[in-house]
């Protein structure tokens, strides 16, 4: 677990989501540790308030619960507790979202990346990748080909945004710049290959390593858009 203190944030929104860098293997393991009171969030955050920067300004408040859907190795739904804190100075709250989750996504990072790897595997066979991936996962998960396409575009945006940071850790010289959505599939495949993400291997550990490296370097989520950044876009 990282003890790096995040830089102060402008309080443009009463809801601020920060990545909780951790080494839990699954989101269920995180949930169990949370409910048992085994996570020292104050040590993770540090003395300085992430919103105003003042020492000993924030306090912990009632957590909230959000859905998390796993697809691998099996389909499962969880209600995940999320820690929340209040900045006394700005009267704004912030939460620590585990990096296994994506802001405003019910499906976990593992579910999204695993489904895309399935889609790429079907495409390599000359089959319809998005349809094949959606048909392979549990029918109760409600994954559709269109949803897989949306995930592809979200992952592509995140990887493009993170290109310079991830280039410190991986050789991304073979990843080509693309200008249209149809080429996003080849580009994401290039990123996955550079980062060692392949079907039929134990791909979850390298996925979390990628997310962890980016979050540590930027204090942002690799995939998706946190509350404070969504607010800035809307304003």
N, C-alpha and C positions, 0 to 999 in steps of 0.2 A: 504494500500500500504506500502511495506517495505521500510525503509530508511537505511537499512543495506548496508554499502559500500562493494562492492566486492573486493577481494584480487587482487593485480596486476597480470597480465597474461603475459607470454612470448609471444612476438610478432612473432610467427612462421608463421602466415598467415596475409594477409592484410584484411581478413574478420574474425571477431570474433563475435560470437553470445552469448549474455548473457540473462538469463531468466528475464523477467520483472514480478516480483511478484505483483499481483494486486487482487482486489476483485470485478472486474466486473463480472456480472452474465453471460454475453454472449460476444462473440467476436464482435458482432455488437455494443454493448454498448461501448466497448473499442474504436471502430472505430469512433463512433459519438463524444466521448469525445476528441479523438485525433484531429479530424478535427475542432472541436470548440476551440482548444487550451487550454483545461481544464486540461491537464496533465503536471505537473511540473517534467520533467525527471531529471533535475539537482538536485532536492531534493532527488530523488530516488537514483541517482548514488553517490552523495556526492562530496566533493571537490577534492578528489584524483582520478587521472586518472586510470581506471581499467587496462590499458595496461602497463604504465610505473610507476604508483604510485605517480607521481609528482602532486603538488597542482595546480589547475587551468590550466591544460595543454590542456584539450580537449575542442572542440567546436562542436556545433551541425551543421550538414550538411543536404543536401536534403534527405528526406526519400525515401524509395523505397516501392513499393506495391507488395504484393504476394497474391496468391489465398488461400482462406479458404473455405472448403466445410463442411457444417453442414448436418446431417442426422436426427437429433432429435430436437424438435418434428416433424419438416418437413425438407425436402430436400431444401437446399438453398446454393447459391454460393455468396461469397463476395470478393471484392478486399480490402485487409487490408493494411493500411499504417504502416510501420515499421520505428521507429526512428533510425537515424544513427548519429554517432559522429566520429570526427577525433582526434587522438592523435598527437599533434603537434611535440612531441619529436621523436616518432618512425615512424611518417607518415603512421600509420596504422589506419584502421577504425574499429569500433565496433558498433553493433546494439543491441537493446533491443527487444527481441521477447516475446510477451505476453505468459504466461504459458498455455493459452488455445490452443496454437499452438505447433506443433512438428517440429523440424528442418527438412527441406527437405521433409515434408509431406504436401500434399494439404488438406487432411482431418484433422479435428480438433481432439483434445483429446476426446471431447464428442462423436464425430462420431465413433471413433475407439473403445472406451470402450463400448458405447451403442450397437454397432454391435456384439462385443464379448459376451456381456450379452445375446443378442438374440440367439447367437449360442449355448451358454451353456444351455439356456432354451429349445431349440429344442433337444439337446443331452439328457437332463434329461427325455424327453418324448420318448426316443428311436429312434429319427429321425436323419436325417443327419444335424448336426448343422451348418456347414459352408454353405452348400447349402441353408438351411432354412433361415439363416440370410441374405444372399445375395438376396434371392428372396423376402424377406419381405420389405427391404428398397426400396425407389423409384427407378424405373428402370433407370431413367435418371442419377442417381448417378454413374452408371457404376461400381458398386461394384460386384465383382465376388467371388466365393468360394476361389479361389487361393489368391486373395487379402486379404480376411479375415484370411487365414492361415498366410500370411506374417505379418499381424497386430498382430496375436497371438504370433509369434516368437519375434517380436519387443518388445511387452509388457512384455513377459517372460524375455527377456534379461535385460530390464530396472528394473524390480522388483527384479531380482536376484542381480544385481549390487547394488541396493538400500537396500538390505535386512537388513544390520546392522543398517542403519539410520532409516528405517521404524520400526525396532524392538524396537526403543525407544518409539514409539507411539502406536503400535499395538502388540497384542499377536500372534506371528508368529510361535509358537511352533508346530502347526499342519501342517505347510507347509513343504512338503517333498522335499528333494533334488532329482533332476532327472538328468539322463545322456543321454536321447535321446529326439528327437523332439516330438515324439508321446505322451510322458508323460507330455509335456509342458501344455497341456490343463488342466489336473488335478492339476498341480502346480499353474497355474494362477487362477483356481477356488478357490484353497485354500487361495491364497492371497486376492482375492475379498471378500470371506466370512469373513476373519479376519478384513478387512477394512470396512465391512458393505456395500459392493456393491452387490446388488441383483436385479434381474429383477422385474418389476412391482412396484418399489419404486422410490422415487425421488432420483436417484443415482448421479446426477450431482454435487450437493454440496459436498458430501464426496469425489468424484473423485478429485475435485479441492483442497480440503483440503489436500489430499495425495500429489498432485503435489506441492502445496505451501510449505508444511513441508519439502519436500525433497530439493526444490530449496533454501529455506532459510538456510538449514543446509549445503549445498554443493556448492551453486551458479552454479548448473548444471541442465540440463533438466532431468526429470525422464524418459522420452521416447525419443528415437532418439539420434542422435549424432550431436553436434554443429560443426560449420565450423572448429574451431581451433583444435578440437580433431580428426576430419576426416583428417586434414592435417598431424597431428602427426602420425596417423596410416599409411598414404600413404608414409610418409618419413621414 
